[in-house]
Amino acid sequence: MERKVIVFDTSLRDGEQVPGAKLNINEKLEIAYQLKNLNVDIIEAGFPASSAGDFKAVETIAKKIGDKVSIAALARAVKGDIDAVYNSIKYAERPLMHIVLGASDIHVGQKLKKSREEILAQGVEAVKYAKTLLPQVQYSTEDASRADFEYLWSTIEAVVKAGATMINVPDTVGYAVPEEFGEMIKKLNYRLKNLNSSVILSVHCHNDTGLATANTLAAIKNGADKVECTINGIGERAGNASLEEVVMGLKLRKDYYDAYTSIVTPEIKKTSQLVSYLMGLEVQVNKAIVGENAFSHSSGIHQDGILKSRDAYEVIHPEDVGVDSMELVLTARSGRHALKNALEKVGFGKFSEEEFEKINTSFLELADLKKEVYDYDLYYIVEKSVGNEKFNDILETKNMLYELVDLQVVSNSIFPSASVKLKRGNEVFKSSSVGNGAVDALYAAIKDIVNMDIQLDEYKITSVSKGKEALGKVRIQVSYNGKEYTARAVDTDVIKASALAFISSVNNIIIDNANSKL
């Protein structure tokens, strides 16, 4: 029988411990609302004793969204911390006290400077006091994966008898390996269920050696009832087990784990983007599930396979996690099948083998120069290769596309402004605008010319080379009439790259509208 695994999200506590990722109350609340939409079971909202600001944030989250989702907060095993947690989360319908205390000899003797017996007694007293305040108390045995097993079990046994309703077993420094960690959870689960079958066994894995997700899944396979994760795997040092990876791993291999979660998976991408944006933490492009390239295919072999059957190279479909669709990126490595598919998508479906060979040659020449070829480039490739007589109606779309002629921006703290000149067919357009910054002003000027109500959803700059002539890559995501469009551009001038990316998204919208009328 399938069992439900409880998902405890600690993005707002452990995730916020990342240097530079400090959130204000409104930002924390916005993420908490989205975590509620994602349908996590428990939100760990913070560490109330750490500051007045964090206390207020936890309290606000408990008051505003603690009606349907359980709200937790962290306390050390001391009365002051426990009081702070209680007073901040008591407004939630299902508040959860989370107490943490070291279990390994390194933590007990070297960090806490006490004996095993003293730490065990401190933990028991903390749980007993917390139980006078709240019915649900979780006890975390910090650094459990490096603890002496029998001492670890003695601690768990004692705090359960003191009233703990959840036992969390952390791999605090990413020391564990899946087989060993799974075996430890199996032994603890057996003993715990015989001691008190109503107590929930939980794990919290860090990613110092890249095994956080693997260790978490091994724990589930061996009886863990609850997992602690973060969005995008953020957290101390190398981060935590990634919520999206654990959830989709369970969903993909339900037959193996015999377990499921209540996560609304189409909300995953949206949640990832929100956390990344508000925390200022960029998601690596090849990050599983939520990375920019997670559903992109540029290899000709892969593109050919996926065009024949999506299951050839996609075990998870993009729409399952809230991504619009897979992306076939046209590069010099793309095969003939991918190029034909792209041409058909924009209307060029009828050409001879001789004509296609000419098109393919022009495509490869451009791909070597540009690295990536976009839909609007195909119009120019076809016109150059086979002329415009055969595809005159379709090539009319080319005259509707915009080209950047020139731009100028003024960046200052008073009136950031931009002027831009675009070309469409034989027409030239000019516009100037002000904005909150140089790029905002530039995009306002472009929107004024194209007369489209385009919403910028995501803007990202990365460096793709080093030195004085370094190339900057700009990636943006925009929405228009409820549909999302992604565009990229590369240039030594990131302002110019920003303009090219936005114009590329405009052209993609024009092509999309034109194709819908074919």
C-alpha positions as CSV (number, residue, x, y, z in Angstrom):
1,M,0.0,0.0,0.0
2,E,1.3,3.4,-1.0
3,R,2.2,5.7,2.0
4,K,2.2,9.5,2.0
5,V,5.5,11.2,2.7
6,I,5.2,14.5,4.5
7,V,7.1,17.4,2.9
8,F,8.6,19.9,5.3
9,D,9.9,23.0,3.4
10,T,12.7,24.9,5.1
11,S,13.5,27.4,2.4
12,L,12.6,30.3,4.7
13,R,14.8,29.0,7.5
14,D,17.7,26.9,6.3
15,G,17.5,28.3,2.8
16,E,17.7,31.9,4.1
17,Q,21.0,31.1,5.8
18,V,22.7,31.4,2.5
19,P,25.0,34.5,2.5
20,G,23.3,37.4,0.8
21,A,19.9,35.8,0.6
22,K,18.2,37.9,3.4
23,L,14.5,38.4,2.8
24,N,12.2,41.1,4.3
25,I,8.8,40.2,5.8
26,N,6.9,40.9,2.6
27,E,9.2,38.7,0.6
28,K,9.0,35.9,3.1
29,L,5.2,36.1,3.1
30,E,5.1,36.0,-0.8
31,I,7.2,32.8,-0.8
32,A,5.1,31.3,2.0
33,Y,1.9,31.9,-0.1
34,Q,3.5,30.2,-3.0
35,L,4.6,27.3,-0.8
36,K,1.0,27.0,0.2
37,N,0.0,26.9,-3.5
38,L,2.6,24.2,-3.9
39,N,0.8,22.3,-1.2
40,V,3.8,21.6,1.1
41,D,2.6,20.0,4.4
42,I,4.8,22.1,6.7
43,I,6.5,25.4,6.2
44,E,9.5,26.2,8.5
45,A,9.1,29.9,8.6
46,G,12.3,30.9,10.4
47,F,14.4,31.0,13.6
48,P,12.4,33.5,15.8
49,A,15.0,33.8,18.6
50,S,17.7,35.0,16.1
51,S,16.3,38.5,15.7
52,A,13.2,40.7,16.2
53,G,12.7,40.8,12.4
54,D,12.7,37.1,12.0
55,F,10.3,36.7,15.0
56,K,7.9,39.2,13.3
57,A,8.2,37.4,9.9
58,V,7.4,34.0,11.5
59,E,4.5,35.5,13.4
60,T,3.1,37.2,10.3
61,I,3.2,33.9,8.3
62,A,1.6,32.0,11.1
63,K,-1.3,34.5,11.3
64,K,-1.8,34.9,7.5
65,I,-1.4,31.5,6.0
66,G,-1.4,29.1,9.0
67,D,-5.0,28.1,8.4
68,K,-4.4,25.1,6.1
69,V,-0.7,24.5,6.3
70,S,1.3,23.6,9.4
71,I,3.8,26.3,10.5
72,A,7.1,25.4,12.2
73,A,10.0,27.4,13.6
74,L,13.4,26.4,14.9
75,A,14.6,26.6,18.5
76,R,17.8,25.5,20.2
77,A,17.2,23.3,23.3
78,V,16.9,26.3,25.6
79,K,13.9,27.9,27.3
80,G,14.3,31.4,25.6
81,D,14.3,29.9,22.1
82,I,11.3,27.6,22.8
83,D,9.3,30.6,24.2
84,A,10.2,32.6,21.1
85,V,9.0,29.8,18.8
86,Y,5.7,29.4,20.8
87,N,4.9,33.1,20.8
88,S,5.5,33.4,17.1
89,I,3.7,30.3,15.7
90,K,0.9,29.9,18.3
91,Y,-1.5,31.7,15.9
92,A,-1.3,28.9,13.3
93,E,-4.0,26.1,13.5
94,R,-1.3,23.5,13.4
95,P,1.9,24.9,14.9
96,L,5.0,22.7,15.1
97,M,7.8,23.3,17.6
98,H,11.2,22.3,16.1
99,I,14.0,21.7,18.7
100,V,17.6,20.9,17.6
101,L,20.5,19.7,19.7
102,G,23.7,17.9,18.7
103,A,24.0,14.1,18.8
104,S,27.5,13.3,17.5
105,D,30.6,13.4,19.7
106,I,32.0,16.3,17.7
107,H,28.9,18.4,18.5
108,V,28.5,17.1,22.0
109,G,32.0,17.3,23.2
110,Q,33.7,19.9,21.0
111,K,30.9,22.3,20.1
112,L,28.7,22.1,23.1
113,K,31.5,21.2,25.6
114,K,29.3,18.8,27.6
115,S,29.0,15.1,28.2
116,R,26.7,12.8,26.4
117,E,24.6,12.4,29.6
118,E,24.3,16.2,30.0
119,I,23.2,16.7,26.4
120,L,20.6,13.9,26.6
121,A,19.2,15.4,29.8
122,Q,19.1,18.9,28.2
123,G,17.1,17.5,25.2
124,V,14.6,15.7,27.4
125,E,14.0,18.8,29.5
126,A,13.6,20.9,26.4
127,V,11.0,18.5,25.0
128,K,9.1,18.3,28.3
129,Y,8.9,22.1,28.5
130,A,7.9,22.5,24.8
131,K,5.1,20.0,25.4
132,T,3.5,22.3,28.0
133,L,3.1,24.8,25.3
134,L,2.3,22.9,22.1
135,P,1.1,19.3,21.3
136,Q,3.4,18.9,18.3
137,V,7.1,18.8,19.0
138,Q,9.9,17.8,16.6
139,Y,13.3,16.9,18.0
140,S,16.3,17.0,15.6
141,T,19.4,15.0,16.5
142,E,21.9,17.3,14.8
143,D,24.8,15.5,13.0
144,A,23.1,12.2,13.5
145,S,25.0,10.5,10.6
146,R,28.3,10.9,12.5
147,A,26.8,9.9,15.9
148,D,27.4,6.7,17.8
149,F,24.3,4.7,16.8
150,E,23.4,3.4,20.3
151,Y,23.8,6.9,21.8
152,L,21.6,8.3,19.0
153,W,19.0,5.7,19.7
154,S,19.2,6.4,23.5
155,T,18.5,10.1,22.7
156,I,15.6,9.3,20.4
157,E,14.1,6.9,22.9
158,A,14.4,9.4,25.8
159,V,12.8,12.4,23.9
160,V,10.0,10.2,22.5
161,K,9.2,9.2,26.1
162,A,9.3,12.9,27.0
163,G,6.6,13.7,24.4
164,A,8.3,14.3,21.0
165,T,5.9,13.6,18.2
166,M,8.5,13.8,15.4
167,I,12.1,12.6,15.3
168,N,14.3,14.3,12.7
169,V,17.5,12.6,11.7
170,P,19.8,15.1,10.0
171,D,22.8,14.4,7.8
172,T,24.1,17.8,8.8
173,V,27.3,18.0,6.9
174,G,26.6,15.6,4.0
175,Y,28.7,12.9,5.5
176,A,26.3,10.0,4.7
177,V,26.2,7.8,1.7
178,P,22.8,6.4,0.5
179,E,23.3,2.7,1.4
180,E,24.7,3.4,4.8
181,F,22.1,6.2,5.6
182,G,19.3,4.0,4.4
183,E,20.4,1.2,6.6
184,M,20.5,3.5,9.6
185,I,17.0,4.8,8.9
186,K,15.8,1.2,8.6
187,K,17.1,0.3,12.0
188,L,15.8,3.5,13.6
189,N,12.4,3.0,12.0
190,Y,12.1,-0.5,13.3
191,R,12.9,0.5,16.8
192,L,10.8,3.7,16.7
193,K,7.7,1.9,15.5
194,N,8.0,-0.7,18.2
195,L,8.5,2.1,20.8
196,N,5.7,4.4,19.6
197,S,4.2,3.8,16.2
198,S,2.5,7.2,16.1
199,V,5.9,9.1,16.1
200,I,6.9,10.4,12.7
201,L,10.5,9.7,11.5
202,S,12.0,12.5,9.4
203,V,15.3,13.2,7.6
204,H,17.1,16.4,6.8
205,C,20.0,15.9,4.3
206,H,22.7,18.4,3.3
207,N,24.4,18.3,-0.1
208,D,28.1,18.8,0.7
209,T,29.1,15.8,-1.5
210,G,26.1,16.1,-3.9
211,L,24.2,13.2,-2.2
212,A,21.4,15.0,-0.4
213,T,18.6,13.9,-2.8
214,A,20.0,10.3,-3.0
215,N,20.2,10.1,0.8
216,T,16.7,11.4,1.2
217,L,15.3,9.0,-1.3
218,A,17.2,6.1,0.4
219,A,15.7,7.2,3.7
220,I,12.2,7.1,2.2
221,K,12.8,3.6,0.8
222,N,13.8,2.5,4.3
223,G,10.8,3.9,6.2
224,A,11.2,7.7,6.6
225,D,7.8,9.3,7.0
226,K,8.8,12.9,6.4
227,V,11.5,14.8,4.4
228,E,12.9,18.2,5.0
229,C,13.8,20.0,1.7
230,T,14.3,23.4,0.2
231,I,13.3,24.9,-3.2
232,N,16.2,24.8,-5.6
233,G,18.2,22.9,-3.0
234,I,19.3,26.2,-1.3
235,G,20.8,26.2,2.2
236,E,23.9,26.2,4.2
237,R,27.2,25.7,2.3
238,A,26.3,23.4,-0.6
239,G,22.6,23.4,0.3
240,N,19.9,20.9,1.2
241,A,18.0,18.1,-0.5
242,S,16.1,19.8,-3.4
243,L,12.3,19.6,-2.9
244,E,11.7,19.3,-6.7
245,E,14.2,16.5,-7.1
246,V,12.9,14.4,-4.2
247,V,9.2,15.0,-5.2
248,M,9.7,14.2,-8.9
249,G,12.0,11.2,-8.0
250,L,9.1,9.7,-6.0
251,K,6.6,10.5,-8.7
252,L,8.7,9.0,-11.5
253,R,9.5,5.8,-9.5
254,K,6.4,5.4,-7.5
255,D,6.6,1.7,-8.3
256,Y,10.0,1.5,-6.5
257,Y,9.4,3.7,-3.5
258,D,5.8,2.8,-3.0
259,A,5.2,6.4,-1.7
260,Y,3.9,9.7,-2.8
261,T,3.6,13.4,-1.8
262,S,0.7,15.9,-1.9
263,I,2.8,18.4,-3.9
264,V,1.1,20.1,-6.8
265,T,3.9,19.6,-9.2
266,P,2.8,22.1,-11.9
267,E,3.6,24.8,-9.3
268,I,7.2,23.7,-9.1
269,K,8.8,25.9,-11.8
270,K,6.8,29.0,-10.6
271,T,8.0,28.4,-7.0
272,S,11.6,27.9,-8.1
273,Q,11.6,31.2,-10.1
274,L,10.1,33.2,-7.2
275,V,12.6,31.9,-4.7
276,S,15.5,32.5,-7.1
277,Y,14.3,36.0,-7.9
278,L,13.5,37.2,-4.3
279,M,16.7,35.6,-2.8
280,G,18.9,36.7,-5.7
281,L,20.3,33.2,-6.1
282,E,20.6,32.1,-9.7
283,V,19.6,28.5,-10.5
284,Q,22.4,26.6,-12.4
285,V,21.4,26.1,-16.0
286,N,21.7,22.3,-15.8
287,K,19.9,22.0,-12.4
288,A,17.6,19.0,-12.4
289,I,13.9,19.7,-12.9
290,V,14.1,23.6,-12.7
291,G,17.3,24.5,-14.6
292,E,17.1,26.6,-17.8
293,N,18.4,23.6,-19.8
294,A,16.4,20.9,-17.9
295,F,14.1,20.4,-20.9
296,S,16.3,21.7,-23.7
297,H,17.8,19.5,-26.4
298,S,20.6,20.6,-28.7
299,S,22.3,17.3,-29.7
300,G,21.2,16.1,-33.1
301,I,20.9,12.5,-31.8
302,H,18.7,13.6,-28.9
303,Q,16.6,16.0,-31.1
304,D,16.0,13.2,-33.6
305,G,15.0,10.8,-30.9
306,I,12.7,13.2,-29.0
307,L,10.9,14.2,-32.2
308,K,10.1,10.5,-32.9
309,S,9.1,9.9,-29.2
310,R,9.2,12.2,-26.3
311,D,9.9,9.3,-24.0
312,A,13.2,8.6,-25.8
313,Y,14.9,11.4,-23.8
314,E,12.2,12.7,-21.4
315,V,11.3,10.6,-18.4
316,I,9.6,13.7,-16.9
317,H,7.5,16.0,-19.1
318,P,8.0,19.7,-18.8
319,E,4.3,20.4,-18.2
320,D,4.4,18.1,-15.2
321,V,6.5,20.8,-13.3
322,G,5.0,23.9,-14.8
323,V,7.3,24.4,-17.8
324,D,5.4,25.3,-21.0
325,S,7.2,22.8,-23.3
326,M,10.5,21.2,-24.2
327,E,12.9,23.4,-26.2
328,L,14.8,22.2,-29.2
329,V,17.8,24.6,-29.4
330,L,19.1,24.9,-33.0
331,T,22.9,24.8,-33.0
332,A,25.6,23.5,-35.3
333,R,25.2,20.1,-33.5
334,S,21.5,19.9,-34.4
335,G,20.6,17.3,-37.0
336,R,18.7,17.5,-40.2
337,H,15.5,16.2,-38.5
338,A,15.5,19.1,-36.0
339,L,16.1,21.6,-38.7
340,K,13.2,20.3,-40.8
341,N,11.0,20.3,-37.7
342,A,11.9,23.9,-37.0
343,L,11.3,24.9,-40.6
344,E,7.9,23.2,-40.7
345,K,6.9,24.9,-37.4
346,V,7.3,28.3,-39.1
347,G,5.6,27.2,-42.3
348,F,8.4,26.0,-44.6
349,G,7.2,22.5,-45.1
350,K,7.5,21.9,-48.9
351,F,10.9,21.9,-50.5
352,S,13.0,19.5,-52.5
353,E,16.0,17.6,-51.2
354,E,18.2,20.0,-53.3
355,E,16.6,23.0,-51.7
356,F,16.9,21.6,-48.2
357,E,20.6,20.9,-48.8
358,K,21.1,24.6,-49.6
359,I,19.1,25.6,-46.6
360,N,21.1,23.2,-44.3
361,T,24.4,24.6,-45.6
362,S,23.3,28.2,-44.9
363,F,22.0,27.1,-41.5
364,L,25.3,25.6,-40.5
365,E,27.2,28.7,-41.6
366,L,25.0,30.9,-39.5
367,A,25.1,28.4,-36.6
368,D,28.9,28.5,-36.5
369,L,28.7,32.3,-36.3
370,K,25.8,32.7,-33.9
371,K,26.1,29.5,-31.8
372,E,22.3,29.4,-31.5
373,V,19.8,29.9,-34.4
374,Y,16.3,31.2,-33.6
375,D,13.0,30.9,-35.5
376,Y,13.2,34.3,-37.0
377,D,16.6,33.5,-38.5
378,L,15.0,30.8,-40.5
379,Y,13.2,33.3,-42.7
380,Y,16.5,34.9,-43.7
381,I,18.2,31.5,-44.2
382,V,15.4,30.3,-46.6
383,E,15.4,33.6,-48.5
384,K,19.1,33.4,-49.0
385,S,19.1,29.8,-49.9
386,V,16.1,29.4,-52.2
387,G,14.8,32.9,-52.9
388,N,11.4,34.2,-52.1
389,E,9.3,33.1,-55.0
390,K,8.4,29.7,-53.7
391,F,7.7,30.9,-50.2
392,N,6.5,34.4,-50.9
393,D,3.5,34.3,-48.6
394,I,5.4,32.9,-45.7
395,L,8.4,35.2,-46.2
396,E,6.0,38.1,-45.9
397,T,6.3,37.5,-42.2
398,K,10.0,38.5,-42.5
399,N,8.9,42.1,-43.3
400,M,7.0,42.2,-40.0
401,L,10.1,41.4,-37.9
402,Y,12.2,44.0,-36.1
403,E,15.9,44.6,-36.3
404,L,18.0,46.7,-34.0
405,V,19.6,49.6,-35.8
406,D,21.0,51.6,-32.9
407,L,20.5,52.5,-29.2
408,Q,21.7,54.8,-26.5
409,V,21.2,54.7,-22.8
410,V,21.8,57.1,-20.0
411,S,22.2,55.5,-16.6
412,N,21.9,57.7,-13.5
413,S,20.0,57.8,-10.2
414,I,17.6,60.5,-11.3
415,F,16.3,59.9,-14.8
416,P,17.6,56.7,-16.4
417,S,16.7,56.9,-20.0
418,A,17.1,55.1,-23.3
419,S,16.6,55.9,-27.0
420,V,16.3,53.1,-29.6
421,K,16.1,52.9,-33.4
422,L,14.5,49.8,-34.9
423,K,13.9,48.7,-38.5
424,R,11.0,46.6,-39.9
425,G,11.2,45.9,-43.6
426,N,11.9,49.3,-45.1
427,E,10.5,51.3,-42.2
428,V,12.6,52.8,-39.4
429,F,11.2,53.6,-36.0
430,K,12.6,55.7,-33.1
431,S,11.5,56.1,-29.5
432,S,12.9,57.3,-26.2
433,S,11.7,56.5,-22.7
434,V,12.7,56.7,-19.0
435,G,12.5,53.9,-16.5
436,N,13.7,52.5,-13.2
437,G,17.0,51.7,-14.7
438,A,18.8,51.6,-18.1
439,V,17.4,48.3,-19.1
440,D,13.9,49.1,-17.9
441,A,14.0,52.4,-19.9
442,L,15.3,50.5,-23.0
443,Y,12.5,48.0,-22.8
444,A,9.9,50.7,-22.4
445,A,11.2,52.4,-25.6
446,I,11.0,49.1,-27.5
447,K,7.5,48.4,-26.3
448,D,6.5,51.9,-27.4
449,I,7.6,51.1,-31.0
450,V,6.1,47.6,-31.2
451,N,2.9,48.5,-29.4
452,M,2.7,45.3,-27.5
453,D,1.7,44.8,-23.8
454,I,4.6,42.5,-23.0
455,Q,5.3,41.6,-19.4
456,L,8.9,41.0,-18.4
457,D,8.9,37.9,-16.1
458,E,12.6,37.1,-15.8
459,Y,15.8,38.8,-16.7
460,K,19.2,37.2,-16.2
461,I,22.8,38.1,-17.2
462,T,25.7,35.7,-17.2
463,S,29.2,35.8,-18.4
464,V,30.2,33.3,-21.1
465,S,33.9,34.3,-21.5
466,K,36.6,36.2,-19.7
467,G,38.8,39.2,-20.3
468,K,38.3,42.7,-21.8
469,E,36.2,41.4,-24.7
470,A,34.1,39.1,-22.5
471,L,30.8,38.1,-23.9
472,G,27.7,38.6,-21.7
473,K,24.7,36.4,-22.2
474,V,21.2,37.8,-21.5
475,R,18.2,35.5,-21.0
476,I,14.7,36.8,-20.6
477,Q,11.3,35.4,-20.2
478,V,8.3,37.5,-21.1
479,S,4.6,36.9,-21.3
480,Y,2.1,38.1,-23.8
481,N,-1.6,37.3,-24.0
482,G,-1.1,34.6,-21.3
483,K,1.7,32.8,-23.1
484,E,5.4,32.7,-22.1
485,Y,8.3,33.3,-24.5
486,T,12.0,32.8,-23.7
487,A,14.7,34.6,-25.6
488,R,18.5,34.8,-25.4
489,A,21.2,37.1,-26.9
490,V,25.0,37.3,-26.5
491,D,27.2,40.4,-27.0
492,T,30.2,42.1,-25.5
493,D,27.8,44.9,-24.5
494,V,25.2,43.6,-22.1
495,I,22.9,46.5,-22.8
496,K,22.9,45.7,-26.5
497,A,22.4,42.0,-25.6
498,S,19.5,43.0,-23.4
499,A,17.9,44.9,-26.4
500,L,18.6,42.0,-28.8
501,A,17.0,39.5,-26.4
502,F,13.9,41.6,-26.0
503,I,13.6,42.2,-29.8
504,S,14.0,38.4,-30.2
505,S,11.0,37.8,-27.9
506,V,9.0,40.4,-29.9
507,N,9.8,38.6,-33.1
508,N,8.9,35.2,-31.6
509,I,5.5,36.6,-30.7
510,I,5.0,38.0,-34.2
511,I,6.0,34.6,-35.7
512,D,3.7,32.8,-33.3
513,N,0.8,35.0,-34.3
514,A,1.5,34.6,-38.0
515,N,1.8,30.8,-37.7
516,S,-1.6,30.6,-36.0
517,K,-3.1,32.1,-39.1
518,L,-1.5,29.7,-41.6
